Every structure is written in structure tokens, then in C-alpha cells.
């Protein structure tokens, strides 16, 4: 991966990030703060719904990669599944400020929001952003360098740059590429404003988007992502700390720039590679007790082979790896297996009703140079009363390191050094 190169944005983007970075709230979709929160659903309902969204993610990701084209087409298939958002953030657009609740996605580049007039849009509950009301809104021209960064772009009759992103389920957004002032509410009392952020002002949107969200913030490594546009002002770094799902009163944090120091023996670092907008790691194997499982499939040994993704709940592994991992876990967990056909998609499930002293093993994911030992909180989930399952799904399409495994980890992406670092922390006190 090349170091972040932002020459075409640095002259236009003026960020006022503090020297030690700034942080914003990262809102889980099931949090009481989220517009997607359903107070009638139980914890088990939410876990199973998240598992179903995880099951869909690999095929969407694989299809997105296959659909990426630089020419000869009218759209790009982007990786995010519209109504599968796991985390959201608030951002304010324009002058005066206009609040948008947006999906946060580490596998997508383009930032976009629904805009007036939205001639063929899904029925969004919050008000639409009106570019005519903002004194800082500017449409970008077809010959602009930002327009050139789109994998596929079009040109209107009045020479405005246009985009069309199509998603794996045939949802799509269409609109004008523009620049605008973005304002972020930090976790303190301050706000951070950044001028001339390039984003998509969507005038058409359709498909399975939630009507309670109004846009998307891309955190991938492409030049149009928010991370790349903030660039040198955040030292080409961002990180997050995801609180456990059971901690409904706490909020996860997303940090742009330098956050709390990652130092000491607690820190593990591994090479970070970008392929088709996704962040890839190299997973050499998985250890359960004295059992070591090779996890190099589906790529050659030592090659990037697993996406790290905050937008997927469970870990997704190749069928061979899942089979060996399930066997290794069953060998050390002396509990009965529940007879429930609805759990057949999970690799291993256990009935814990007969024992209150049950123990599940730590599982170590052996990333290149970084043996990350995970506690049962990161590797098992309770999917029904007294039923605990391994938080892993099987897929032949792609491998993904999901957000259950990342709970109570400070995860830092350093795009200048092409490294990803982990440190175990209490994210409720981050």
C-alpha cells in the first residue's frame, strides 16, 4: 500500500484538529441513542439480527470487489449493505449547520448525504439537506481532480460532476459531487469544523436503506474518504474503541489523529494492506489451547487474507478453518449441544443451562507479528437463554475480522506506516 498522498486536497482542506486528535461518538445501531433502536427487541433478538446481517456481508463484499470498474460502465458496486449499518455517527453539513445521521463504514470511500430535491429517494424520516440553504456548498466540475477520483463519473449538461453508486442488493445513490463544510461534535464541549470536504449530494436513492438515516461516512483509504481528506491534519491515523454490546449506557469512540498513546508490551502491531478499498490483515493461524489451526486459506501463506471490518458483527472464516476451529473448541468445552435447527448456521453452540461454572477458552488470532489473544467475550455470543455459540460464520467468499472480536480493543489504523495496532483496554473508560 502506498503512503497516503493528499496533495490535491491539502490546499483546499483546512482542518482544525487538536494536536492530539479529536474524537466523536460512534453509535451502535442498537444503542438507545440510535434512530435504529427498537425498544421492543430483546438482547437475543438483536444478536440474531446482527448474525443474519453478518451472514450477508461476505457475498456483498465479494460482489463489490468484482463490480469495481474504472471505465465502460455507469456505476460502481460499493461494499456497504444499505440497511446493515452497525455503527452510526452524527455530522453537521453546511453553513448554517444541518445535522445528518450517517452510516459509518470502513469498507467504503465516498461520503454522501441525501439532498433536496430528492426526486426519486427512499422516504427519509429526518429532513433532507438543502444545498441552496448553505453558503458554503459548491458543486464540483467534471474536470475537477476530485471528480477524477471517482471510479465511474458522469457529466451533467451544465458541467457538474455526477456519480452513481450501486449496491449489492440493487440499492443505489445518484447525485452531484460537491464540497462543503463539515462540523463534528467532539466528545468534549468543542466542535471541529473542516472546510471543503468533498462529498456526494444524492438526489436519487433507492433500495433497502433505513429511512431513519440520511447518508454515509466512508473511512476506507481511497482519496474521497473522510480519513484521506483529513490527511496530514490527523497524521494519516484513525482509531476506535468499541464498548461491549452489553454496556448500553456507554458509547464507543472514533478518534481522528493521535488518540490515547498505544505503548508498552500490551500493544500488538501487524501490517495493513488496502485492496479494493478494504483494509486487509494477514492471519497466519488460530490457536485454541494447544491446537494450532492454519488460517492462510484462501490465499497463499503470508499474504493478506482477512478484512478487518467494524461493519460486520461476527468473524467470517473459510469453511475449512471454521470446521477445524469448531472441533478444537468442542474438544475443550464439556457441554451439551442444543438441538435447535435454527442454530445450524453457527459453527458450534452449547447448552449452558445445566452448569453455572462453565468456562470457554481464550482463542488467539495469530496475525502477522501480532498474536492477539481474545477472551470468551470476544469470541462467543449468547443467542438464546442458556445457549452460547461461537461467534463465527463460514464463507468461501471472503474472510472478515468483525466487531464482536474487536470489543474492548483500541484499534488504530496508521495509513502512513501501513500498520494496524491493537491494545486491550476498557472502552467504557476510553
Secondary structure, 3 states (H helix, E strand, C coil): CCCCCCHHHHCCCEECCCCCCEEEEEEECCCCCCCCCCCCCCHHHHHHHHHHHHHHHHHHHHHHHHHCCCCCCCCEEECCCCCCCCEEEEEEECCCCEEEEEEEECCCCCCEEEEECCCEECCCCCCCEEHHHCCCCEECECCCHHHHCCCCCEECCCCEEEEEEEECCCCEEEEEEEEEEEEEECCCCCEEEEEEEEEEEEEEEECCCCCCCCEEEECCCCCCCHHHHHHHHHCCEEEEEECCCCCCCCCEEEEECCCCCCCCCCEEEEECEEECCEEEECEEEEEECCEEEECCCCCCCCCCCEEECCCCCCEEECHHHHHHHHHHHHHHCCCCCCCCHHHCCCCCEEECCCCCCCCCCCEEEEECCEEEEECHHHHEEEEECCEEEECEEECCCCCEECCCCCECEEEEEECCCCEEEEEECCHHHC
